[in-house]
């Protein structure tokens, strides 16, 4: 049995110049960071929602909360691991994940392979990441934030006979 899930996340860029950008599980030195309760990694957040929704297991808010003191500033890669544990506990495993980032920065193409490798290792299945701009339209086009859409394909890790 296979299932598909979609996740979406959006974050504004932080006005605090000391906030480091974490995106797709890696650091982006010299880029403005994203606002958020955790590290604001919108790629990880969208992937979590895609994986959980595919299995009918809710979303990141149900997994780790949206403002729990213990998750303030936390690395979103840890949240991905929690989502994968929840999936595995319910008998599901990821097959692949496709991610689409929408924004004018950071320039993604030079680090695409590195980001895909980091996310593939984290998820334990192939993760492809593409990026696009919105030709200056909307908050992403004005460089005020970043939006991410993810689609996850999962399968039963413990297939039932018959």
Protein Blocks (a to p, Z undefined) as FASTA:
>chain_A
ZZdddddddddddfblkbccdeehiacehiacdedfblopaklmmmmmmmmmmnonapfk
lmnojkbfklgopafklmmmmmmmmmmmnopacfbdcdddddfbdcfklmmmmmmmmmmm
mnopacddddddeehpajklnopaccdddddddddfbdceZZ
